[in-house]
Amino acid sequence: MDKYNKTKIKPIILYAVLVVVLTFVDQVTKIAATGLKGKTGVPVVEGVFELFYLENTGTAWGMFAGARYIFLIITCIVIAIITYIVVKIPFNKKYVPLYISMVLLAAGGLGNFVDRLFLGYVRDFLYFKLIDFPVFNVADSYVTIGLVILIILIMFVYNEKDFGFLPFVKDKSNEQ
């Protein structure tokens, strides 16, 4: 095994383990939330936050309900792209936030993928009643946090040269 493979295998294995563990946590919370089915919301913080079970056949906020197979295909493509990026990310401190973002995005996508694949819907159960925010789940939280991190990194931390490890990002610093 050459030096490149030795240095790249650890972060790839860690990525896979973290995605599986986070997906497991998401699934455990969804299984526990299934006990709320048929009940009205269970207040955690009265008037602010409650547990409220909902079966969502769509995407965020129930949009595009019934497009299960399209979501399954898109999720596979997105997770493949994320995994490709993780394989290409240089293994150093500078890219740890990007790595974390990719792990969260993949775990969130996989968590909801599992629900759609085996149940035909996503189990949502977290509800901020105070602001009447749509019901969501742990996987949705992973995706949201991962996207926020990614947006901050792209806007304020990394520049185009920092993504030069990706073959589809052209370094324009040498162009005139």
N, C-alpha and C positions, 0 to 999 in steps of 0.2 A: 504494500500500500504506500503510495507516494505521500509526500508531506502535505500536499493540498487536501487529499482525502482524509488524512488524520485530523487536520485542523477544522475541516468542514463537517465531519460526521457528528461531533459532539453537539453543536448548535442545532443540527437537523433532528437528532434524536431528542434533544431537549424540547424543541418545537413540537414534535409529535406527542411527547409525554404531556406537555402543558396543555395542548389542545384537547387531548383525551381526558385529562383530569378536569379541566374547566367544563367540558361538555358533560362529563359525569355529574358534576355539581349542578349544572343546569337541569339535567334530567331528574336528579333526585328532588330538586325543588318543585319541578313540575308534577312529579308523582305525588309528592306531599300535598300540593295544591289541588289535586284531583278530589281530595276529600271535601273541598269547598263547593263542589258541583251541586247546583240546585239550591244553594243557600244565598241569602243576601250577603252583602259585604261584611267582613269581619274587621271592625276597627282595630288598628294598631295604635294610631294616634288619633283620637276622636276628632272628626271633622277635617283631618289633614291627610291621613294615609290609611288605606285599608287593603285587605286581601279580598279580591273579587274574581272568581273563576270565570273565564271566558274562552270559548273555542273559536279561534280566528282562522278562517279558510283563506284569508287574503294576506296581504303584506302589511306594512306599517299602517296603523289606524284602520285596518280592514279593507284597504283599497285593493282592487283587482281580485276580489273574492272569486274563488273557484278556479284560479289559474295554477293549480297545484303542480302540474307537470312542467310548466314553464319555470316556476320557482325552483323546482328540483334541478332542472338543467342549468339554469343561471347560477345556482349555488355551487354546483359541481365546477363550472367554469371559473367562478370567482375564487373558490378554494384552490383550484389548480394554479391560478395566477399568483395568489398569495404564497403558496408553497414554492413556486418557482422563484419568487422574489426572496423568500427566506433562504433558499439554497444559494442565491447569488449575493446576499448581504455579506459584506466583509465582517469577519469575526473580531470586532474590536469595540471598545467602550463607546465610541462616537455613535454607533448604530444600535445601541441597546434600546433606546426609545422606539426606533422604527421596528425593531424585532418584537418588542412588547405589543406595539400596535398590530402587527401582523398576527401574532398569537391570539389576541382578543378578537380580531375580525374573523379569523378562521374558526375559533371556538364558538363564537356567536352564530356564525353561519351554519356550522355543523349541528349545533344544538337544535336550531329550528328545522334544519334539514331532517333530522331524525324524527321529529314530530310529524312533519309533512309526509315523509316516506311511509311511516308505520301507522299513522292515525288519520292522515288526510287533512289535518288541521294543526295549528300551533296552540299550545296551552298557555294562555296569558293569565296573570293573577295579581299583579302589582298595580295599585291604583292610587294616584295622588288626587284625592277627592277635592282638596282645597282649590286646586286650579283646574279641576275636571280634565286632567291629562289622560289620554287614552290608556287603557289597560295594557301592560307589557309584561315581560318576563326577564329572567336573568340573562338569557342569550341576547335579548334586545339590548340589555345594559352593556354587555361585552361589546357589541357592535357600535353602540353609541360612543362609549369611552374610546374604543379603538379608532373610530373616525375622528373624534375630537383631537386625539393625540396626533394622528396623521396630518390633519389640517394645520395644526400648530407647527408641526415639524416642517411641512412644505412652505408655509407662509413666513415663519420666523427663524427657523434653525438651519435647515439645509438650503444649499443653493443647487443649481442645476448640475454642477460638477460633482456634487456629493452623490448623485444618482448615476454616475458614470459606470458603476459596476453592472448596470442593466444594459444589455446590448441595444435596446430600442431607444435609449436616451443618448442623443448625440451631443458631444461636448462642443459647444459653440465658441469656446474661449479662443480657439485658434483661427476662427473665421474673421474676416475683416468686414 
